[in-house]
Amino acid sequence: MTVLSYSRYVVEPENADDHVVRRAALITAVRAEVPGLGPTRVARVDERTWPDVWLWESRESVEAARAYAPTLPEAAAAFALLGEHRLEFADVVDEV
């Protein structure tokens, strides 16, 4: 079953451009090492608040990435810019 991971976090305005670059590097690194990551989307609600959605092929893909990601230097670099952070996972029940 497809899984959606939803993050909502804070990035200081002066770090916004760097965040986008580091996030892209993290996604590239994850895709190179763990199969199953589909489309991702990030948005900015206001100067500091960012929702970030990643679509995964399966719960197994999510778990493999969560186990592997902490070893990636790209993960450390990306997360270094985040303030408050919340992460949730949900099974996708319908796509139209």
PDB file of N, CA, C and O in Angstrom:
ATOM      1  N   MET A   1       0.832  -1.176   0.000  1.00  0.00           N
ATOM      2  CA  MET A   1       0.000   0.000   0.000  1.00  0.00           C
ATOM      3  C   MET A   1       0.883   1.248   0.000  1.00  0.00           C
ATOM      4  O   MET A   1       1.902   1.299   0.689  1.00  0.00           O
ATOM      5  N   THR A   2       0.487   2.236  -0.767  1.00  0.00           N
ATOM      6  CA  THR A   2       1.216   3.498  -0.840  1.00  0.00           C
ATOM      7  C   THR A   2       1.138   4.227   0.494  1.00  0.00           C
ATOM      8  O   THR A   2       0.102   4.231   1.160  1.00  0.00           O
ATOM      9  N   VAL A   3       2.255   4.843   0.869  1.00  0.00           N
ATOM     10  CA  VAL A   3       2.335   5.570   2.146  1.00  0.00           C
ATOM     11  C   VAL A   3       2.753   7.009   1.870  1.00  0.00           C
ATOM     12  O   VAL A   3       3.633   7.271   1.050  1.00  0.00           O
ATOM     13  N   LEU A   4       2.113   7.921   2.560  1.00  0.00           N
ATOM     14  CA  LEU A   4       2.443   9.333   2.469  1.00  0.00           C
ATOM     15  C   LEU A   4       3.150   9.741   3.747  1.00  0.00           C
ATOM     16  O   LEU A   4       2.662   9.476   4.845  1.00  0.00           O
ATOM     17  N   SER A   5       4.299  10.385   3.606  1.00  0.00           N
ATOM     18  CA  SER A   5       4.930  10.969   4.794  1.00  0.00           C
ATOM     19  C   SER A   5       4.754  12.475   4.698  1.00  0.00           C
ATOM     20  O   SER A   5       5.008  13.091   3.663  1.00  0.00           O
ATOM     21  N   TYR A   6       4.315  13.043   5.802  1.00  0.00           N
ATOM     22  CA  TYR A   6       4.015  14.467   5.852  1.00  0.00           C
ATOM     23  C   TYR A   6       4.826  15.099   6.972  1.00  0.00           C
ATOM     24  O   TYR A   6       4.694  14.727   8.138  1.00  0.00           O
ATOM     25  N   SER A   7       5.662  16.053   6.605  1.00  0.00           N
ATOM     26  CA  SER A   7       6.435  16.808   7.592  1.00  0.00           C
ATOM     27  C   SER A   7       5.958  18.247   7.575  1.00  0.00           C
ATOM     28  O   SER A   7       5.542  18.776   6.544  1.00  0.00           O
ATOM     29  N   ARG A   8       6.027  18.854   8.723  1.00  0.00           N
ATOM     30  CA  ARG A   8       5.784  20.293   8.840  1.00  0.00           C
ATOM     31  C   ARG A   8       6.891  20.804   9.746  1.00  0.00           C
ATOM     32  O   ARG A   8       7.062  20.324  10.867  1.00  0.00           O
ATOM     33  N   TYR A   9       7.638  21.779   9.255  1.00  0.00           N
ATOM     34  CA  TYR A   9       8.798  22.223  10.009  1.00  0.00           C
ATOM     35  C   TYR A   9       9.042  23.713   9.811  1.00  0.00           C
ATOM     36  O   TYR A   9       8.415  24.367   8.978  1.00  0.00           O
ATOM     37  N   VAL A  10       9.972  24.220  10.605  1.00  0.00           N
ATOM     38  CA  VAL A  10      10.355  25.622  10.561  1.00  0.00           C
ATOM     39  C   VAL A  10      11.750  25.739   9.957  1.00  0.00           C
ATOM     40  O   VAL A  10      12.668  25.007  10.327  1.00  0.00           O
ATOM     41  N   VAL A  11      11.887  26.667   9.026  1.00  0.00           N
ATOM     42  CA  VAL A  11      13.181  27.051   8.470  1.00  0.00           C
ATOM     43  C   VAL A  11      13.247  28.575   8.542  1.00  0.00           C
ATOM     44  O   VAL A  11      12.327  29.266   8.105  1.00  0.00           O
ATOM     45  N   GLU A  12      14.316  29.076   9.085  1.00  0.00           N
ATOM     46  CA  GLU A  12      14.470  30.533   9.167  1.00  0.00           C
ATOM     47  C   GLU A  12      14.594  31.117   7.758  1.00  0.00           C
ATOM     48  O   GLU A  12      15.224  30.507   6.894  1.00  0.00           O
ATOM     49  N   PRO A  13      14.005  32.285   7.516  1.00  0.00           N
ATOM     50  CA  PRO A  13      13.988  32.862   6.165  1.00  0.00           C
ATOM     51  C   PRO A  13      15.365  32.973   5.509  1.00  0.00           C
ATOM     52  O   PRO A  13      15.487  32.773   4.300  1.00  0.00           O
ATOM     53  N   GLU A  14      16.385  33.284   6.274  1.00  0.00           N
ATOM     54  CA  GLU A  14      17.723  33.416   5.686  1.00  0.00           C
ATOM     55  C   GLU A  14      18.298  32.076   5.229  1.00  0.00           C
ATOM     56  O   GLU A  14      19.290  32.049   4.500  1.00  0.00           O
ATOM     57  N   ASN A  15      17.686  30.960   5.649  1.00  0.00           N
ATOM     58  CA  ASN A  15      18.150  29.626   5.264  1.00  0.00           C
ATOM     59  C   ASN A  15      17.275  28.977   4.194  1.00  0.00           C
ATOM     60  O   ASN A  15      17.510  27.825   3.826  1.00  0.00           O
ATOM     61  N   ALA A  16      16.276  29.692   3.690  1.00  0.00           N
ATOM     62  CA  ALA A  16      15.295  29.100   2.771  1.00  0.00           C
ATOM     63  C   ALA A  16      15.948  28.527   1.513  1.00  0.00           C
ATOM     64  O   ALA A  16      15.694  27.376   1.159  1.00  0.00           O
ATOM     65  N   ASP A  17      16.774  29.304   0.843  1.00  0.00           N
ATOM     66  CA  ASP A  17      17.394  28.809  -0.396  1.00  0.00           C
ATOM     67  C   ASP A  17      18.295  27.614  -0.129  1.00  0.00           C
ATOM     68  O   ASP A  17      18.278  26.639  -0.880  1.00  0.00           O
ATOM     69  N   ASP A  18      19.077  27.685   0.934  1.00  0.00           N
ATOM     70  CA  ASP A  18      19.960  26.580   1.295  1.00  0.00           C
ATOM     71  C   ASP A  18      19.145  25.338   1.645  1.00  0.00           C
ATOM     72  O   ASP A  18      19.540  24.220   1.314  1.00  0.00           O
ATOM     73  N   HIS A  19      18.018  25.533   2.307  1.00  0.00           N
ATOM     74  CA  HIS A  19      17.142  24.402   2.647  1.00  0.00           C
ATOM     75  C   HIS A  19      16.678  23.670   1.386  1.00  0.00           C
ATOM     76  O   HIS A  19      16.719  22.441   1.335  1.00  0.00           O
ATOM     77  N   VAL A  20      16.247  24.398   0.393  1.00  0.00           N
ATOM     78  CA  VAL A  20      15.757  23.775  -0.838  1.00  0.00           C
ATOM     79  C   VAL A  20      16.870  22.952  -1.498  1.00  0.00           C
ATOM     80  O   VAL A  20      16.621  21.848  -1.982  1.00  0.00           O
ATOM     81  N   VAL A  21      18.073  23.478  -1.518  1.00  0.00           N
ATOM     82  CA  VAL A  21      19.213  22.756  -2.107  1.00  0.00           C
ATOM     83  C   VAL A  21      19.536  21.502  -1.294  1.00  0.00           C
ATOM     84  O   VAL A  21      19.736  20.429  -1.862  1.00  0.00           O
ATOM     85  N   ARG A  22      19.586  21.634   0.031  1.00  0.00           N
ATOM     86  CA  ARG A  22      19.921  20.480   0.880  1.00  0.00           C
ATOM     87  C   ARG A  22      18.833  19.415   0.833  1.00  0.00           C
ATOM     88  O   ARG A  22      19.132  18.221   0.847  1.00  0.00           O
ATOM     89  N   ARG A  23      17.581  19.836   0.779  1.00  0.00           N
ATOM     90  CA  ARG A  23      16.472  18.891   0.679  1.00  0.00           C
ATOM     91  C   ARG A  23      16.592  18.084  -0.610  1.00  0.00           C
ATOM     92  O   ARG A  23      16.428  16.864  -0.591  1.00  0.00           O
ATOM     93  N   ALA A  24      16.874  18.748  -1.723  1.00  0.00           N
ATOM     94  CA  ALA A  24      17.032  18.056  -3.006  1.00  0.00           C
ATOM     95  C   ALA A  24      18.187  17.054  -2.955  1.00  0.00           C
ATOM     96  O   ALA A  24      18.075  15.951  -3.490  1.00  0.00           O
ATOM     97  N   ALA A  25      19.283  17.430  -2.322  1.00  0.00           N
ATOM     98  CA  ALA A  25      20.425  16.513  -2.186  1.00  0.00           C
ATOM     99  C   ALA A  25      20.038  15.295  -1.347  1.00  0.00           C
ATOM    100  O   ALA A  25      20.442  14.174  -1.653  1.00  0.00           O
ATOM    101  N   LEU A  26      19.261  15.514  -0.297  1.00  0.00           N
ATOM    102  CA  LEU A  26      18.801  14.391   0.533  1.00  0.00           C
ATOM    103  C   LEU A  26      17.913  13.455  -0.271  1.00  0.00           C
ATOM    104  O   LEU A  26      18.074  12.237  -0.206  1.00  0.00           O
ATOM    105  N   ILE A  27      16.988  14.007  -1.021  1.00  0.00           N
ATOM    106  CA  ILE A  27      16.090  13.168  -1.825  1.00  0.00           C
ATOM    107  C   ILE A  27      16.891  12.354  -2.840  1.00  0.00           C
ATOM    108  O   ILE A  27      16.628  11.165  -3.019  1.00  0.00           O
ATOM    109  N   THR A  28      17.844  12.967  -3.492  1.00  0.00           N
ATOM    110  CA  THR A  28      18.689  12.258  -4.452  1.00  0.00           C
ATOM    111  C   THR A  28      19.444  11.118  -3.773  1.00  0.00           C
ATOM    112  O   THR A  28      19.523  10.015  -4.316  1.00  0.00           O
ATOM    113  N   ALA A  29      19.998  11.378  -2.589  1.00  0.00           N
ATOM    114  CA  ALA A  29      20.740  10.346  -1.850  1.00  0.00           C
ATOM    115  C   ALA A  29      19.830   9.207  -1.419  1.00  0.00           C
ATOM    116  O   ALA A  29      20.207   8.040  -1.525  1.00  0.00           O
ATOM    117  N   VAL A  30      18.645   9.530  -0.939  1.00  0.00           N
ATOM    118  CA  VAL A  30      17.698   8.482  -0.520  1.00  0.00           C
ATOM    119  C   VAL A  30      17.303   7.632  -1.723  1.00  0.00           C
ATOM    120  O   VAL A  30      17.293   6.404  -1.638  1.00  0.00           O
ATOM    121  N   ARG A  31      16.981   8.267  -2.825  1.00  0.00           N
ATOM    122  CA  ARG A  31      16.584   7.512  -4.022  1.00  0.00           C
ATOM    123  C   ARG A  31      17.711   6.608  -4.531  1.00  0.00           C
ATOM    124  O   ARG A  31      17.445   5.540  -5.083  1.00  0.00           O
ATOM    125  N   ALA A  32      18.951   7.025  -4.352  1.00  0.00           N
ATOM    126  CA  ALA A  32      20.086   6.218  -4.800  1.00  0.00           C
ATOM    127  C   ALA A  32      20.290   4.973  -3.953  1.00  0.00           C
ATOM    128  O   ALA A  32      20.835   3.977  -4.429  1.00  0.00           O
ATOM    129  N   GLU A  33      19.858   5.024  -2.705  1.00  0.00           N
ATOM    130  CA  GLU A  33      20.136   3.935  -1.765  1.00  0.00           C
ATOM    131  C   GLU A  33      18.923   3.095  -1.379  1.00  0.00           C
ATOM    132  O   GLU A  33      19.071   1.926  -1.022  1.00  0.00           O
ATOM    133  N   VAL A  34      17.734   3.671  -1.446  1.00  0.00           N
ATOM    134  CA  VAL A  34      16.528   2.973  -0.983  1.00  0.00           C
ATOM    135  C   VAL A  34      15.464   3.066  -2.064  1.00  0.00           C
ATOM    136  O   VAL A  34      15.041   4.168  -2.413  1.00  0.00           O
ATOM    137  N   PRO A  35      15.020   1.937  -2.600  1.00  0.00           N
ATOM    138  CA  PRO A  35      13.966   1.997  -3.614  1.00  0.00           C
ATOM    139  C   PRO A  35      12.619   2.351  -2.983  1.00  0.00           C
ATOM    140  O   PRO A  35      12.371   2.073  -1.809  1.00  0.00           O
ATOM    141  N   GLY A  36      11.761   2.968  -3.787  1.00  0.00           N
ATOM    142  CA  GLY A  36      10.384   3.161  -3.350  1.00  0.00           C
ATOM    143  C   GLY A  36       9.943   4.580  -3.102  1.00  0.00           C
ATOM    144  O   GLY A  36       8.769   4.808  -2.809  1.00  0.00           O
ATOM    145  N   LEU A  37      10.845   5.554  -3.207  1.00  0.00           N
ATOM    146  CA  LEU A  37      10.421   6.940  -3.009  1.00  0.00           C
ATOM    147  C   LEU A  37       9.891   7.483  -4.329  1.00  0.00           C
ATOM    148  O   LEU A  37      10.590   7.504  -5.342  1.00  0.00           O
ATOM    149  N   GLY A  38       8.642   7.918  -4.291  1.00  0.00           N
ATOM    150  CA  GLY A  38       8.004   8.507  -5.468  1.00  0.00           C
ATOM    151  C   GLY A  38       8.110  10.020  -5.436  1.00  0.00           C
ATOM    152  O   GLY A  38       9.121  10.569  -4.997  1.00  0.00           O
ATOM    153  N   PRO A  39       7.068  10.692  -5.900  1.00  0.00           N
ATOM    154  CA  PRO A  39       7.082  12.155  -5.953  1.00  0.00           C
ATOM    155  C   PRO A  39       7.175  12.788  -4.562  1.00  0.00           C
ATOM    156  O   PRO A  39       6.687  12.238  -3.575  1.00  0.00           O
ATOM    157  N   THR A  40       7.804  13.936  -4.516  1.00  0.00           N
ATOM    158  CA  THR A  40       7.862  14.724  -3.286  1.00  0.00           C
ATOM    159  C   THR A  40       7.416  16.141  -3.616  1.00  0.00           C
ATOM    160  O   THR A  40       7.549  16.600  -4.751  1.00  0.00           O
ATOM    161  N   ARG A  41       6.888  16.822  -2.616  1.00  0.00           N
ATOM    162  CA  ARG A  41       6.475  18.220  -2.788  1.00  0.00           C
ATOM    163  C   ARG A  41       6.789  18.970  -1.504  1.00  0.00           C
ATOM    164  O   ARG A  41       6.542  18.471  -0.406  1.00  0.00           O
ATOM    165  N   VAL A  42       7.333  20.166  -1.648  1.00  0.00           N
ATOM    166  CA  VAL A  42       7.534  21.031  -0.499  1.00  0.00           C
ATOM    167  C   VAL A  42       6.887  22.372  -0.833  1.00  0.00           C
ATOM    168  O   VAL A  42       6.865  22.797  -1.988  1.00  0.00           O
ATOM    169  N   ALA A  43       6.368  23.019   0.185  1.00  0.00           N
ATOM    170  CA  ALA A  43       5.716  24.317   0.006  1.00  0.00           C
ATOM    171  C   ALA A  43       6.107  25.213   1.168  1.00  0.00           C
ATOM    172  O   ALA A  43       6.706  24.764   2.146  1.00  0.00           O
ATOM    173  N   ARG A  44       5.766  26.457   1.048  1.00  0.00           N
ATOM    174  CA  ARG A  44       6.030  27.382   2.140  1.00  0.00           C
ATOM    175  C   ARG A  44       4.708  28.064   2.482  1.00  0.00           C
ATOM    176  O   ARG A  44       4.086  28.696   1.629  1.00  0.00           O
ATOM    177  N   VAL A  45       4.287  27.929   3.736  1.00  0.00           N
ATOM    178  CA  VAL A  45       3.035  28.512   4.216  1.00  0.00           C
ATOM    179  C   VAL A  45       3.228  29.996   4.509  1.00  0.00           C
ATOM    180  O   VAL A  45       2.393  30.828   4.156  1.00  0.00           O
ATOM    181  N   ASP A  46       4.332  30.306   5.154  1.00  0.00           N
ATOM    182  CA  ASP A  46       4.685  31.681   5.482  1.00  0.00           C
ATOM    183  C   ASP A  46       6.213  31.757   5.478  1.00  0.00           C
ATOM    184  O   ASP A  46       6.866  30.845   4.970  1.00  0.00           O
ATOM    185  N   GLU A  47       6.787  32.803   6.023  1.00  0.00           N
ATOM    186  CA  GLU A  47       8.245  32.957   5.972  1.00  0.00           C
ATOM    187  C   GLU A  47       9.015  31.814   6.612  1.00  0.00           C
ATOM    188  O   GLU A  47      10.157  31.553   6.233  1.00  0.00           O
ATOM    189  N   ARG A  48       8.410  31.127   7.579  1.00  0.00           N
ATOM    190  CA  ARG A  48       9.154  30.125   8.345  1.00  0.00           C
ATOM    191  C   ARG A  48       8.582  28.709   8.268  1.00  0.00           C
ATOM    192  O   ARG A  48       9.299  27.758   8.577  1.00  0.00           O
ATOM    193  N   THR A  49       7.338  28.533   7.874  1.00  0.00           N
ATOM    194  CA  THR A  49       6.652  27.244   7.983  1.00  0.00           C
ATOM    195  C   THR A  49       6.588  26.532   6.639  1.00  0.00           C
ATOM    196  O   THR A  49       6.126  27.082   5.639  1.00  0.00           O
ATOM    197  N   TRP A  50       7.066  25.293   6.649  1.00  0.00           N
ATOM    198  CA  TRP A  50       7.154  24.498   5.419  1.00  0.00           C
ATOM    199  C   TRP A  50       6.461  23.143   5.602  1.00  0.00           C
ATOM    200  O   TRP A  50       6.857  22.384   6.486  1.00  0.00           O
ATOM    201  N   PRO A  51       5.449  22.815   4.808  1.00  0.00           N
ATOM    202  CA  PRO A  51       4.952  21.437   4.738  1.00  0.00           C
ATOM    203  C   PRO A  51       5.702  20.696   3.626  1.00  0.00           C
ATOM    204  O   PRO A  51       5.998  21.268   2.576  1.00  0.00           O
ATOM    205  N   ASP A  52       6.001  19.436   3.865  1.00  0.00           N
ATOM    206  CA  ASP A  52       6.803  18.633   2.940  1.00  0.00           C
ATOM    207  C   ASP A  52       6.170  17.250   2.852  1.00  0.00           C
ATOM    208  O   ASP A  52       6.010  16.577   3.870  1.00  0.00           O
ATOM    209  N   VAL A  53       5.808  16.819   1.644  1.00  0.00           N
ATOM    210  CA  VAL A  53       5.111  15.547   1.449  1.00  0.00           C
ATOM    211  C   VAL A  53       5.938  14.655   0.535  1.00  0.00           C
ATOM    212  O   VAL A  53       6.368  15.066  -0.542  1.00  0.00           O
ATOM    213  N   TRP A  54       6.150  13.418   0.991  1.00  0.00           N
ATOM    214  CA  TRP A  54       6.848  12.415   0.192  1.00  0.00           C
ATOM    215  C   TRP A  54       5.909  11.221   0.029  1.00  0.00           C
ATOM    216  O   TRP A  54       5.271  10.802   0.994  1.00  0.00           O
ATOM    217  N   LEU A  55       5.819  10.672  -1.182  1.00  0.00           N
ATOM    218  CA  LEU A  55       4.984   9.522  -1.459  1.00  0.00           C
ATOM    219  C   LEU A  55       5.871   8.294  -1.632  1.00  0.00           C
ATOM    220  O   LEU A  55       6.827   8.309  -2.407  1.00  0.00           O
ATOM    221  N   TRP A  56       5.544   7.236  -0.902  1.00  0.00           N
ATOM    222  CA  TRP A  56       6.342   6.007  -0.899  1.00  0.00           C
ATOM    223  C   TRP A  56       5.529   4.850  -1.469  1.00  0.00           C
ATOM    224  O   TRP A  56       4.305   4.821  -1.342  1.00  0.00           O
ATOM    225  N   GLU A  57       6.217   3.893  -2.100  1.00  0.00           N
ATOM    226  CA  GLU A  57       5.541   2.717  -2.655  1.00  0.00           C
ATOM    227  C   GLU A  57       4.921   1.834  -1.583  1.00  0.00           C
ATOM    228  O   GLU A  57       3.878   1.220  -1.809  1.00  0.00           O
ATOM    229  N   SER A  58       5.559   1.767  -0.410  1.00  0.00           N
ATOM    230  CA  SER A  58       5.097   0.840   0.617  1.00  0.00           C
ATOM    231  C   SER A  58       5.632   1.241   1.988  1.00  0.00           C
ATOM    232  O   SER A  58       6.537   2.068   2.100  1.00  0.00           O
ATOM    233  N   ARG A  59       5.067   0.650   3.010  1.00  0.00           N
ATOM    234  CA  ARG A  59       5.556   0.859   4.376  1.00  0.00           C
ATOM    235  C   ARG A  59       6.985   0.326   4.510  1.00  0.00           C
ATOM    236  O   ARG A  59       7.794   0.888   5.248  1.00  0.00           O
ATOM    237  N   GLU A  60       7.292  -0.755   3.796  1.00  0.00           N
ATOM    238  CA  GLU A  60       8.643  -1.322   3.830  1.00  0.00           C
ATOM    239  C   GLU A  60       9.670  -0.324   3.295  1.00  0.00           C
ATOM    240  O   GLU A  60      10.771  -0.213   3.834  1.00  0.00           O
ATOM    241  N   SER A  61       9.311   0.392   2.247  1.00  0.00           N
ATOM    242  CA  SER A  61      10.205   1.426   1.703  1.00  0.00           C
ATOM    243  C   SER A  61      10.458   2.519   2.732  1.00  0.00           C
ATOM    244  O   SER A  61      11.589   2.974   2.904  1.00  0.00           O
ATOM    245  N   VAL A  62       9.403   2.931   3.407  1.00  0.00           N
ATOM    246  CA  VAL A  62       9.530   3.961   4.445  1.00  0.00           C
ATOM    247  C   VAL A  62      10.472   3.479   5.542  1.00  0.00           C
ATOM    248  O   VAL A  62      11.385   4.201   5.942  1.00  0.00           O
ATOM    249  N   GLU A  63      10.253   2.275   6.022  1.00  0.00           N
ATOM    250  CA  GLU A  63      11.061   1.752   7.125  1.00  0.00           C
ATOM    251  C   GLU A  63      12.525   1.585   6.707  1.00  0.00           C
ATOM    252  O   GLU A  63      13.430   1.857   7.496  1.00  0.00           O
ATOM    253  N   ALA A  64      12.758   1.143   5.478  1.00  0.00           N
ATOM    254  CA  ALA A  64      14.139   1.014   4.996  1.00  0.00           C
ATOM    255  C   ALA A  64      14.815   2.380   4.951  1.00  0.00           C
ATOM    256  O   ALA A  64      15.973   2.517   5.347  1.00  0.00           O
ATOM    257  N   ALA A  65      14.103   3.376   4.474  1.00  0.00           N
ATOM    258  CA  ALA A  65      14.668   4.725   4.413  1.00  0.00           C
ATOM    259  C   ALA A  65      14.909   5.290   5.804  1.00  0.00           C
ATOM    260  O   ALA A  65      15.935   5.929   6.040  1.00  0.00           O
ATOM    261  N   ARG A  66      13.993   5.067   6.716  1.00  0.00           N
ATOM    262  CA  ARG A  66      14.167   5.581   8.085  1.00  0.00           C
ATOM    263  C   ARG A  66      15.355   4.927   8.775  1.00  0.00           C
ATOM    264  O   ARG A  66      16.017   5.557   9.600  1.00  0.00           O
ATOM    265  N   ALA A  67      15.628   3.680   8.448  1.00  0.00           N
ATOM    266  CA  ALA A  67      16.779   2.997   9.037  1.00  0.00           C
ATOM    267  C   ALA A  67      18.085   3.496   8.413  1.00  0.00           C
ATOM    268  O   ALA A  67      19.106   3.603   9.093  1.00  0.00           O
ATOM    269  N   TYR A  68      18.044   3.795   7.129  1.00  0.00           N
ATOM    270  CA  TYR A  68      19.265   4.156   6.414  1.00  0.00           C
ATOM    271  C   TYR A  68      19.586   5.646   6.468  1.00  0.00           C
ATOM    272  O   TYR A  68      20.757   6.019   6.538  1.00  0.00           O
ATOM    273  N   ALA A  69      18.580   6.490   6.436  1.00  0.00           N
ATOM    274  CA  ALA A  69      18.784   7.944   6.328  1.00  0.00           C
ATOM    275  C   ALA A  69      19.723   8.539   7.378  1.00  0.00           C
ATOM    276  O   ALA A  69      20.510   9.421   7.035  1.00  0.00           O
ATOM    277  N   PRO A  70      19.681   8.105   8.631  1.00  0.00           N
ATOM    278  CA  PRO A  70      20.585   8.718   9.611  1.00  0.00           C
ATOM    279  C   PRO A  70      22.072   8.556   9.285  1.00  0.00           C
ATOM    280  O   PRO A  70      22.906   9.277   9.833  1.00  0.00           O
ATOM    281  N   THR A  71      22.407   7.627   8.406  1.00  0.00           N
ATOM    282  CA  THR A  71      23.809   7.438   8.034  1.00  0.00           C
ATOM    283  C   THR A  71      24.239   8.365   6.900  1.00  0.00           C
ATOM    284  O   THR A  71      25.425   8.448   6.580  1.00  0.00           O
ATOM    285  N   LEU A  72      23.292   9.051   6.302  1.00  0.00           N
ATOM    286  CA  LEU A  72      23.599   9.907   5.156  1.00  0.00           C
ATOM    287  C   LEU A  72      24.049  11.298   5.594  1.00  0.00           C
ATOM    288  O   LEU A  72      23.363  11.946   6.384  1.00  0.00           O
ATOM    289  N   PRO A  73      25.180  11.758   5.098  1.00  0.00           N
ATOM    290  CA  PRO A  73      25.593  13.129   5.417  1.00  0.00           C
ATOM    291  C   PRO A  73      24.580  14.156   4.912  1.00  0.00           C
ATOM    292  O   PRO A  73      24.436  15.231   5.495  1.00  0.00           O
ATOM    293  N   GLU A  74      23.882  13.823   3.829  1.00  0.00           N
ATOM    294  CA  GLU A  74      22.866  14.726   3.294  1.00  0.00           C
ATOM    295  C   GLU A  74      21.707  14.909   4.263  1.00  0.00           C
ATOM    296  O   GLU A  74      21.099  15.978   4.315  1.00  0.00           O
ATOM    297  N   ALA A  75      21.401  13.869   5.029  1.00  0.00           N
ATOM    298  CA  ALA A  75      20.335  13.979   6.030  1.00  0.00           C
ATOM    299  C   ALA A  75      20.750  14.923   7.147  1.00  0.00           C
ATOM    300  O   ALA A  75      19.974  15.786   7.560  1.00  0.00           O
ATOM    301  N   ALA A  76      21.968  14.760   7.632  1.00  0.00           N
ATOM    302  CA  ALA A  76      22.459  15.648   8.694  1.00  0.00           C
ATOM    303  C   ALA A  76      22.467  17.092   8.217  1.00  0.00           C
ATOM    304  O   ALA A  76      22.079  17.995   8.960  1.00  0.00           O
ATOM    305  N   ALA A  77      22.902  17.315   6.992  1.00  0.00           N
ATOM    306  CA  ALA A  77      22.950  18.675   6.451  1.00  0.00           C
ATOM    307  C   ALA A  77      21.553  19.269   6.314  1.00  0.00           C
ATOM    308  O   ALA A  77      21.331  20.429   6.659  1.00  0.00           O
ATOM    309  N   ALA A  78      20.616  18.476   5.813  1.00  0.00           N
ATOM    310  CA  ALA A  78      19.250  18.978   5.631  1.00  0.00           C
ATOM    311  C   ALA A  78      18.584  19.262   6.968  1.00  0.00           C
ATOM    312  O   ALA A  78      17.968  20.314   7.139  1.00  0.00           O
ATOM    313  N   PHE A  79      18.697  18.346   7.910  1.00  0.00           N
ATOM    314  CA  PHE A  79      18.026  18.518   9.199  1.00  0.00           C
ATOM    315  C   PHE A  79      18.667  19.597  10.058  1.00  0.00           C
ATOM    316  O   PHE A  79      18.034  20.103  10.985  1.00  0.00           O
ATOM    317  N   ALA A  80      19.907  19.957   9.767  1.00  0.00           N
ATOM    318  CA  ALA A  80      20.579  21.001  10.547  1.00  0.00           C
ATOM    319  C   ALA A  80      19.884  22.355  10.422  1.00  0.00           C
ATOM    320  O   ALA A  80      20.021  23.209  11.297  1.00  0.00           O
ATOM    321  N   LEU A  81      19.146  22.547   9.343  1.00  0.00           N
ATOM    322  CA  LEU A  81      18.473  23.833   9.128  1.00  0.00           C
ATOM    323  C   LEU A  81      17.055  23.879   9.685  1.00  0.00           C
ATOM    324  O   LEU A  81      16.419  24.932   9.671  1.00  0.00           O
ATOM    325  N   LEU A  82      16.555  22.748  10.172  1.00  0.00           N
ATOM    326  CA  LEU A  82      15.170  22.692  10.626  1.00  0.00           C
ATOM    327  C   LEU A  82      15.036  23.084  12.085  1.00  0.00           C
ATOM    328  O   LEU A  82      15.850  22.707  12.928  1.00  0.00           O
ATOM    329  N   GLY A  83      13.989  23.848  12.363  1.00  0.00           N
ATOM    330  CA  GLY A  83      13.627  24.148  13.742  1.00  0.00           C
ATOM    331  C   GLY A  83      12.592  23.136  14.185  1.00  0.00           C
ATOM    332  O   GLY A  83      12.805  21.930  14.061  1.00  0.00           O
ATOM    333  N   GLU A  84      11.488  23.612  14.695  1.00  0.00           N
ATOM    334  CA  GLU A  84      10.405  22.718  15.107  1.00  0.00           C
ATOM    335  C   GLU A  84      10.068  21.794  13.946  1.00  0.00           C
ATOM    336  O   GLU A  84      10.020  22.220  12.792  1.00  0.00           O
ATOM    337  N   HIS A  85       9.834  20.513  14.266  1.00  0.00           N
ATOM    338  CA  HIS A  85       9.628  19.525  13.213  1.00  0.00           C
ATOM    339  C   HIS A  85       8.623  18.485  13.675  1.00  0.00           C
ATOM    340  O   HIS A  85       8.723  17.958  14.783  1.00  0.00           O
ATOM    341  N   ARG A  86       7.660  18.196  12.822  1.00  0.00           N
ATOM    342  CA  ARG A  86       6.694  17.134  13.092  1.00  0.00           C
ATOM    343  C   ARG A  86       6.607  16.247  11.852  1.00  0.00           C
ATOM    344  O   ARG A  86       6.558  16.745  10.727  1.00  0.00           O
ATOM    345  N   LEU A  87       6.589  14.938  12.064  1.00  0.00           N
ATOM    346  CA  LEU A  87       6.537  13.983  10.962  1.00  0.00           C
ATOM    347  C   LEU A  87       5.428  12.977  11.234  1.00  0.00           C
ATOM    348  O   LEU A  87       5.314  12.439  12.335  1.00  0.00           O
ATOM    349  N   GLU A  88       4.611  12.733  10.209  1.00  0.00           N
ATOM    350  CA  GLU A  88       3.534  11.755  10.302  1.00  0.00           C
ATOM    351  C   GLU A  88       3.548  10.867   9.064  1.00  0.00           C
ATOM    352  O   GLU A  88       4.009  11.274   7.998  1.00  0.00           O
ATOM    353  N   PHE A  89       3.037   9.653   9.218  1.00  0.00           N
ATOM    354  CA  PHE A  89       2.901   8.721   8.112  1.00  0.00           C
ATOM    355  C   PHE A  89       1.445   8.286   8.021  1.00  0.00           C
ATOM    356  O   PHE A  89       0.766   8.124   9.035  1.00  0.00           O
ATOM    357  N   ALA A  90       0.975   8.099   6.786  1.00  0.00           N
ATOM    358  CA  ALA A  90      -0.407   7.674   6.585  1.00  0.00           C
ATOM    359  C   ALA A  90      -0.490   6.767   5.371  1.00  0.00           C
ATOM    360  O   ALA A  90       0.199   6.977   4.373  1.00  0.00           O
ATOM    361  N   ASP A  91      -1.350   5.747   5.469  1.00  0.00           N
ATOM    362  CA  ASP A  91      -1.613   4.884   4.331  1.00  0.00           C
ATOM    363  C   ASP A  91      -2.567   5.599   3.390  1.00  0.00           C
ATOM    364  O   ASP A  91      -3.594   6.124   3.822  1.00  0.00           O
ATOM    365  N   VAL A  92      -2.232   5.622   2.103  1.00  0.00           N
ATOM    366  CA  VAL A  92      -3.092   6.261   1.110  1.00  0.00           C
ATOM    367  C   VAL A  92      -4.254   5.318   0.807  1.00  0.00           C
ATOM    368  O   VAL A  92      -4.042   4.162   0.443  1.00  0.00           O
ATOM    369  N   VAL A  93      -5.465   5.808   0.955  1.00  0.00           N
ATOM    370  CA  VAL A  93      -6.642   4.969   0.733  1.00  0.00           C
ATOM    371  C   VAL A  93      -7.333   5.240  -0.590  1.00  0.00           C
ATOM    372  O   VAL A  93      -8.153   4.436  -1.033  1.00  0.00           O
ATOM    373  N   ASP A  94      -7.013   6.375  -1.241  1.00  0.00           N
ATOM    374  CA  ASP A  94      -7.628   6.684  -2.517  1.00  0.00           C
ATOM    375  C   ASP A  94      -6.789   7.723  -3.252  1.00  0.00           C
ATOM    376  O   ASP A  94      -6.262   8.654  -2.643  1.00  0.00           O
ATOM    377  N   GLU A  95      -6.671   7.558  -4.551  1.00  0.00           N
ATOM    378  CA  GLU A  95      -6.040   8.555  -5.408  1.00  0.00           C
ATOM    379  C   GLU A  95      -6.939   8.743  -6.618  1.00  0.00           C
ATOM    380  O   GLU A  95      -7.330   7.771  -7.263  1.00  0.00           O
ATOM    381  N   VAL A  96      -7.262   9.966  -6.919  1.00  0.00           N
ATOM    382  CA  VAL A  96      -8.159  10.246  -8.038  1.00  0.00           C
ATOM    383  C   VAL A  96      -7.397  10.998  -9.111  1.00  0.00           C
ATOM    384  O   VAL A  96      -7.966  11.337 -10.149  1.00  0.00           O
TER     385      VAL A  96
END
